[in-house]
Amino acid sequence: VFVTRWNPLVTGALVGLVGTIAYFRISPLGVTSQLGSLTRTVLNNAGLLAERLPGLDTFSGCATRVVDTITNNGFLISGLVAGSLAIALFTNRFQLSRLSLRGALTALLGGVLMGWGAMVSLGCTVGTLLSGISAFALSGWLFGAAVFAGVWLGL
């Protein structure tokens, strides 16, 4: 299972299954909202941030409210990261490597831009692609085309 690449049809079917399960959940997966609320909660508890940000805390979607430190989605995210690490270790594909200063700055800038974009658009790439495209929403298809074009132009 972990030695060769999976058949694209099987992989696509599994991604579709995950999208279907995500669609029928009571609430969206909310990776971005969990990270935003976790950051706000930690900074608020440390006295470094106001408890309320007028305007920002009334958005629907990925609002950054002070909530429980970790939610069900937080456990899901942690499980995804732990599962990915476990598979990488199991298949001997995990290796530490030295990161150049340019690579570190590029990754930091990319992460900041992705986080900013996710919060401004009230969503994230995973949610938009999995939920939007699997539900055949026009916004999902437009977003997918924009991501494809952005990656193509960036490379």
Secondary structure by P-SEA (a helix, b strand, c coil): cccccccaaaaaaaaaaaaaaaaaccccccaaaaaaaaaaaaaaaacccccccccccccccccccccccccaaaaaaaaaaaaaaaaaaaaccbbbbbbcaaaaaaaaaaaaaaaaaaaaacccaaaaaaaaaaaccaaaaaaaaaaaaaaaaac
